[in-house]
C-alpha cells in the first residue's frame, strides 16, 4: 500500500519519489505556498507580472572576434623582440579575423580592439623593419662602423661586460 499524505506535509513523496505540489481547492485565491509567501491569482488568464518580463536576447559567442583580439595582442608583444615579420603577419591576421567575425552584424568590441591592435602592429612592424634596415646600412659605411664600435666599447666598459 503506497504511503498517504495526512495533510501534514504539502510536498509529500509519492511512491516514485517525485514531489507533488499541494492543490488549491479554489477556496482561497491567495493560498500559502511552503515558503509562506502569497501567490496572487491569475487575472483574465494572463500570467503573473514576473512572467511578463521580456528576456534579453543572448549574444552568441564569436570566436573569430576573440581570435582577432588575441592575434592583435600577440602581434604587439612580438614587436618587443624585433620579430617584425611575425608582428606584421599577426597584425594582418587580427584584421582578417575581425572582418570574418562581422558576418552581416555590427563589429563587436573585441573585433574593434583586434583591428586597432592589428593596425598598430603593422605600422610599428614596418617602422621596425625600416629602422633595422637603416642601422644595417649605416654599419656598412666604415666611418659609421668606427663610431658604432666606439659606442659599443663605452657601453661594455660602463656595464663591465667583456
MARTI-548983 format. One record per residue (C-alpha): residue number from 1; residue in one letter; x, y, z. Coordinates in Angstrom, 1 decimal. Each point is the difference from the previous one (the first is absolute). Example, Ala and Ser with C-alpha at 12.3 -4.5 7.8 and 13.67 -1.06 7.14 Angstrom:
BEGIN
1 / a / 12.3 / -4.5 / 7.8
2 / s / 1.4 / 3.4 / -0.7
This chain:
BEGIN
1 / x / 0.0 / 0.0 / 0.0
2 / x / 1.5 / 3.4 / -1.0
3 / x / 0.7 / 2.6 / 2.7
4 / x / -2.8 / 2.5 / 0.6
5 / x / 0.3 / 3.7 / 0.6
6 / x / -1.9 / 0.8 / 3.2
7 / x / -0.1 / 3.7 / -0.8
8 / x / 3.1 / 0.7 / 2.0
9 / x / 2.6 / 0.4 / -2.8
10 / x / -1.2 / 2.0 / -3.1
11 / x / 2.9 / -1.5 / -2.0
12 / x / -0.2 / -3.6 / 1.0
13 / x / 1.9 / -2.7 / -1.9
14 / x / -2.0 / -2.3 / -2.2
15 / x / 1.2 / -3.6 / -0.6
16 / x / 2.0 / 1.1 / -3.0
17 / x / 2.0 / 2.5 / 2.1
18 / x / -1.5 / 2.9 / -1.8
19 / x / -1.2 / 3.1 / 1.8
20 / x / -3.7 / 0.9 / -0.5
21 / x / -0.9 / 3.6 / 0.6
22 / x / -2.9 / 0.8 / 2.2
23 / x / -3.4 / 0.5 / -1.7
24 / x / -1.9 / 3.2 / 0.4
25 / x / -3.6 / -1.0 / 0.2
26 / x / -1.2 / 3.4 / -1.1
27 / x / -0.9 / 1.0 / 3.6
28 / x / 2.6 / 2.8 / 0.4
29 / x / 1.3 / 1.9 / -3.0
30 / x / 3.1 / 0.9 / 2.0
31 / x / 1.0 / -3.4 / 1.2
32 / x / 3.3 / -0.5 / 1.9
33 / x / 2.9 / -1.8 / -1.6
34 / x / 2.5 / -1.9 / 2.2
35 / x / 2.2 / 3.2 / 0.3
36 / x / -3.0 / 1.9 / 1.5
37 / x / -0.1 / 2.4 / -2.9
38 / x / -3.3 / 0.9 / -1.5
39 / x / -0.4 / -0.6 / -3.8
40 / x / -2.5 / 2.3 / -1.7
41 / x / -2.7 / -1.5 / -2.1
42 / x / 0.1 / 0.3 / -3.8
43 / x / -2.3 / 2.7 / -1.4
44 / x / -1.7 / -0.6 / -3.4
45 / x / 2.3 / -2.9 / -0.8
46 / x / 3.1 / 2.2 / -0.1
47 / x / 3.2 / -1.2 / 1.7
48 / x / 1.2 / 1.7 / 3.2
49 / x / 2.1 / 3.2 / -0.4
50 / x / 3.3 / -1.7 / 0.4
51 / x / -0.6 / -2.2 / -3.0
52 / x / -0.7 / 3.0 / -2.2
53 / x / 3.6 / 1.3 / 0.1
54 / x / 1.6 / -0.1 / -3.4
55 / x / 3.2 / -2.1 / -0.2
56 / x / 3.2 / 1.6 / -1.2
57 / x / 1.1 / -1.7 / -3.2
58 / x / 3.1 / -2.1 / 0.6
59 / x / 3.1 / 1.1 / -2.0
60 / x / 1.6 / -3.0 / -1.6
61 / x / 3.7 / -0.4 / 0.5
62 / x / 2.1 / 1.2 / -2.9
63 / x / 3.3 / -1.9 / 0.1
64 / x / 1.3 / 1.9 / -3.1
65 / x / -0.2 / 3.3 / 1.9
66 / x / 1.8 / -1.6 / 3.0
67 / x / 2.7 / -1.4 / -2.4
68 / x / 0.4 / 3.5 / -1.5
69 / x / 0.7 / 1.5 / 3.5
70 / x / 2.4 / -2.8 / 0.9
71 / x / 1.9 / 0.4 / -3.3
72 / x / 0.2 / 3.8 / 0.5
73 / x / 1.4 / -0.4 / 3.5
74 / x / 2.5 / -2.6 / -1.2
75 / x / 1.0 / 2.2 / -2.9
76 / x / 0.7 / 3.0 / 2.4
77 / x / 2.0 / -2.3 / 2.4
78 / x / 2.2 / -1.3 / -2.8
79 / x / 1.1 / 3.5 / -0.8
80 / x / 2.0 / 0.1 / 3.2
81 / x / 2.3 / -2.7 / -1.3
82 / x / 0.6 / 1.6 / -3.4
83 / x / -2.0 / -2.8 / -1.6
84 / x / -1.6 / 2.4 / -2.4
85 / x / -0.9 / -2.6 / -2.7
86 / x / -2.0 / -1.9 / 2.6
87 / x / -1.6 / 3.2 / 1.2
88 / x / -1.1 / 1.0 / -3.5
89 / x / -1.4 / -3.5 / -0.7
90 / x / -1.9 / -0.1 / 3.3
91 / x / -1.3 / 3.6 / -0.6
92 / x / -1.3 / -1.0 / -3.4
93 / x / -1.5 / -3.1 / 1.6
94 / x / -1.7 / 2.1 / 2.7
95 / x / -1.6 / 2.2 / -2.6
96 / x / -1.2 / -3.0 / -2.1
97 / x / -1.5 / -1.7 / 3.1
98 / x / -1.9 / 3.2 / 0.8
99 / x / -1.4 / 0.2 / -3.5
100 / x / -1.0 / -3.6 / 0.0
101 / x / -1.7 / 0.5 / 3.4
102 / x / -2.3 / 2.7 / -1.4
103 / x / -2.4 / -2.4 / -1.8
104 / x / -2.5 / 2.6 / -0.9
105 / x / -0.1 / 1.5 / 3.5
106 / x / 1.5 / 3.0 / 1.6
107 / x / 3.6 / -0.4 / 1.3
108 / x / 0.3 / -1.0 / 3.6
109 / x / 2.4 / 1.6 / 2.4
110 / x / 2.5 / -2.9 / -0.1
111 / x / 0.1 / 0.2 / -3.8
112 / x / 0.5 / 3.7 / 0.0
113 / x / 2.8 / -0.4 / 2.6
114 / x / 1.6 / -2.7 / -2.2
115 / x / -0.1 / 2.3 / -3.1
116 / x / 1.6 / 2.9 / 2.0
117 / x / 2.7 / -2.2 / 1.4
118 / x / 0.6 / -1.6 / -3.4
119 / x / 0.4 / 3.3 / -1.8
120 / x / 2.3 / 1.3 / 2.8
121 / x / 2.1 / -3.2 / -0.3
122 / x / 0.2 / 0.3 / -3.8
123 / x / 1.1 / 3.6 / 0.2
124 / x / 2.6 / -0.5 / 2.7
125 / x / 1.2 / -3.2 / -1.7
126 / x / 0.6 / 1.9 / -3.2
127 / x / 1.7 / 2.7 / 2.0
128 / x / 2.3 / -2.6 / 1.7
129 / x / 0.9 / -1.4 / -3.3
130 / x / 1.1 / 3.3 / -1.4
131 / x / 1.8 / 0.8 / 3.3
132 / x / 2.0 / -3.3 / -0.3
133 / x / 0.6 / 0.6 / -3.7
134 / x / 1.4 / 3.5 / 0.8
135 / x / 2.2 / -1.2 / 2.8
136 / x / 1.4 / -2.8 / -2.2
137 / x / 0.7 / 2.4 / -2.9
138 / x / 1.7 / 2.4 / 2.4
139 / x / 2.3 / -2.8 / 1.3
140 / x / 1.2 / -0.7 / -3.5
141 / x / 1.7 / 3.4 / -0.3
142 / x / 3.5 / -0.2 / 1.6
143 / x / -0.3 / 3.4 / 1.6
144 / x / -3.3 / -0.9 / 1.7
145 / x / 1.3 / -3.4 / 1.0
146 / x / 2.8 / 1.6 / 2.0
147 / x / -2.5 / 2.2 / 1.8
148 / x / -2.2 / -3.0 / 0.8
149 / x / 3.1 / -2.0 / 1.2
150 / x / 0.9 / 2.9 / 2.3
151 / x / -3.5 / 0.2 / 1.4
152 / x / -0.1 / -3.8 / 0.7
153 / x / 3.4 / 0.1 / 1.7
154 / x / -1.2 / 2.8 / 2.3
155 / x / -3.2 / -1.9 / 0.7
156 / x / 2.0 / -3.1 / 0.9
157 / x / 2.3 / 2.0 / 2.3
158 / x / -2.9 / 1.7 / 1.8
159 / x / -1.7 / -3.3 / 0.8
160 / x / 3.1 / -2.1 / 0.4
161 / x / -0.7 / -2.3 / -2.9
162 / x / 2.9 / -1.7 / -1.7
